[in-house]
């Protein structure tokens, strides 16, 4: 991939005010709210139109940040404010902040006014208004380092929390009570992972079926998760993870419509940062490894989708050795174009690997009749040869174009 193409795909923005690593970020109107990071409790707002940063506040003294989560609560009585919920981490905390834009000079006096407005842009304990007691999200035995959370439910009132080793909980944001503790199948520790709400048909599913659909990826684990609100049950199905993503951790990710984009990360085998960009289509259950890459290797970076869904911002991280002040953005349209020949070849190779793995599982699961096993293998290899021919044809096209 030519360097010029990479440079036009990503736009370099103003350097971050501090070195960020795995920092929770939230999009709000024309702002990206940066909510603390490892060993630094400062919070900032980045203005997407001004390309500038402003300090918001600092987490309370005594709060130690490592692997916490921040989500934006959907319902708010104040149209000029948004409520953020911060919780979890290596040392758990549960705090809320009513945020009013630090860029709006006209509302500065309102933030400094009397009564309720004084608590704007400050992290304060989450309080149960009925009992007047502070609420703590996370039990003593729960390990919330690298926790992930999304908001769903028929009224956007349910907080879905996934955390080590293989736990998933449902917390009701209206009653401030847990309604479900469960686990999911995995062969390794799940943390600093990908968890998204499936946005395609999500509103319809919530309205008619009262179901919330989610997708989770972490190393070799891929899961489609459906929570039924009426029955208070989970239904989980395994998803295939492409072979080149299975050793990558701490990547940036965003969900756009019916696909997830993954940027960078760290290969835990080679201990190197990655420049790779991947796409997973939830609709087609298909992986793409893009020919284009990040302009530099990044691990521990954070991905944020702008509120208008036009751009993906990638903030912070390290290059494998040094923490960086890098902030770049890329247009979502760049990652929805037709696949190149190189990308198609990679996809075919991955499909072959997927087929081999599935046949192996199927054959091992067949007991007794050796004839059935032989038939399964026979049909697989017929399909395998057909795909090989297609791959060879694509490869020849690619080589011919390269020569021209």
NUROMI-397899 format. One record per residue (C-alpha): x, y, z. Coordinates in steps of 0.001 Angstrom, whole numbers, plus 500000, padded with zeros to 6 digits. Example, Ala and Ser with C-alpha at 12.3 -4.5 7.8 and 13.67 -1.06 7.14 Angstrom:
<pts>
512300495500507800513670498940507140
</pts>
This chain:
<pts>
500000500000500000501564503352498952502400505815501756500309508536500071497169506387500383497752505883504111498336509608504642495090510520502872493131507844504749494090509245508168494186512905509181496620513887511934494935516101514548496190518257517422498400516317519835496776515012522998497245517041526212498736513974527907499834510427527099496694508269527040496481504499527261493166502602527239491365505783528284487536505639528243486188508240525797482621509305525014481268511241522017478897514104522864477707516474520127480902518062518699483035516848521582484980513782522635485136513501526409488347511881527662487637510439531097490910509791532898493607507276532109496277505121533719497906506937536664496344510253535678492924511411536877492531514410534560489535514659532209489479516655528975487127517648526182488281517620522572486247519834520222485974518176516809485386521458514934487969523593516766490593520805516925491407521894520485491348520437524005490033521860527267490332520501530777487022519474532381487927518285535866489853515691537824488653512465539418488457512770543232491627512316545230492160508702546217490622507274543021493146505110541162492368504582537502493296501408535646490929499615533285487726501477534247484682502063532025482613505176531243479182505146529583476779507906528579473346507576530173470549507948527638467854509787529599468482513250530981466133516016532144468584518750531172468860519059527356472116521007527708473821518338529806474707514678529601475195512297532505478271510072532513478672506954534640482210505875535545482808502575537294485063499581537682488796499415537209491536497619539094490378499441542244486625499799541796484738503107541989481196504206541043480826507888540140478587510078537989479094513448536344476538515804534852478516517342532044477799520788530603480058521792527725483228523590528776483181525224525344479871527021525898480834530352527450477185531421527758476471528545530136479588529033532261477613530974534864475011528203534989477695525696535938478797527957538763475274528804539887473499527715543036472000524375544042472097521415541676474198523172539031477230523224541347477770519516540804478104519914537019481438518812535587482448517084538816482660513387539588480406512594542543479213509296544088476161507622542552473422507991545167470209505986545529467567508717545824465269506436547855467729505317550527470186508233550121472991505666550215475894505507547756475591502790545101478495500519544246478604498684540908480650495521541266480826492944544037483921492528546201484920489370544344484470490885540856487627491787538908486736494908536908490206495638535487489583495952531725485791495837532172483512496643529220479912497885529356477098498882526993473597500240527591470531498477526168467087497278527121463629498355525958463995501716527746467784502021527597467742501197531294469985498135531417473748498181531825475430495061530423478827494425532018481424491899530801484567491260532824487171488715533932487295485826533711484128485063531739481344486998533457478378488967532162476025490897534451472907492992533946472451496086536127469170498050536135469967501773535949466473502721537144466335500563540268470148500565540734470025496813541328471577493794539635469019491672537810471324488982536407474727487384536979475895484881534379478945483502532546479863482806528925482034480137527255485700481037526775489074479343527134490930482441528352490606485550530510488352488208528929489392491826529547490183494982527542487989493404524882485367494389522311481722494600523394479107496348521243475348496596520887474186495248517519472714498414516045470999496780513076467343496244514000468250496882517669465347499291518246462861496940516602464102493971518636463910495952521864460452497311521106458722494110519996460715491309521567462343493162524459465669491674523446469130493214523423471645491817520940475384492177521562478655491026520028481812490224522001485335489544520756488470488790522755491427486847521359490023483452520247486568484119521704483728485448519554480150485511520830476728486617519685474772487385522865471010487920523089469408488981526367465652488430526767464289491067529109461008489284529809462550485900530649465764487355532139467805484851530120470855484861527843471223483033524553474807482764523294476258481517520023479923481227519130481324483403516347484405482575514321487415484855514888489805485278511956493149483591512604495260486757512387493221488517515118493438485782517734496694486961519279495842490685519174494779492495522363494166496111523428492987497335520020490719500289519316487247499405518044484019501122517016480638499845515861479192501493512739475761500319511604476136496553511112479924496245511241482784496640513710486112498269512841489303497260514694492483499362514697495957498359515864496508496435519097499327494352520538500369490869519463500938489012522720503195486459521001505650488884519396504970491696521929504787494185519053502227496880518279500112496431515149499185498761512269496476496447510930492838497435510400490052494821510348486313494818509759483744492326510995480305492319509362477633491252511856475134490908509019477295488580506890479439487051509666482496487955507588485976489297508379488042491694506245491702492583506723492279495877504940495194496485502627495411499979504112496829500294507611497271502787510418500018505363509745502000503876512663501779500880515008499431501545517947498576499494521021496291500600523850494691503214521597490998504105521881488446504368519080485550506848519185482827507220516569481744510832516086478136511491517029477180512002513362478806508607512532480993510265509876484452509851511426486394507465513618488838509118516027491792507071517295493455508456520393496631507676522317498305504366522903501916503346522390504058502124519511505269499074521400507782500925523537506851504592524011503494506167524881502332508633522235500358511878522009498874510807518674495299511652517664494126510802514145490750510537512449489505508669509408486327508908507359483975505945507826483382505907504053487029504861503547486241501515505198483046500751503271484568500634499787484641497505497629487321495004498621490620495070496740491983491895495139494454491511498014491613491757500527489535489229498588492450486776498528492912487119502276489169486551502836489212483359500746492226482038502658490477482729505963487296481029504744489359477941503916490838477929507417487355478370508860486018475437506815488881473193507937488284474070511598484524473491511299484972470122509556487445469060512223484921469903514946482077468186513070484064465013512361485283464770515948481669465123517075480446462207514922480476458945516802480369455451515356479678455297511609482977455825509782481093456224506448479475459480507611482888460824508591484306459953505181481383461620503393481818464794505457485511464992504570484765464163500893482231467005500498484536469401502297487475468757499986485294469166496883484301472610498173487913473299499187489208472613495641486509474884494168487616477741496423491265477077495548490458477623491873488682480885492688491645482052494758494083481217491949491960483200489491491935486241491802495675485949492332496307485964488576494115489070488177496016490805490980499448489957489485498329491136486025497093494479487434500319494940489378502403494463486227500307497030484364
</pts>
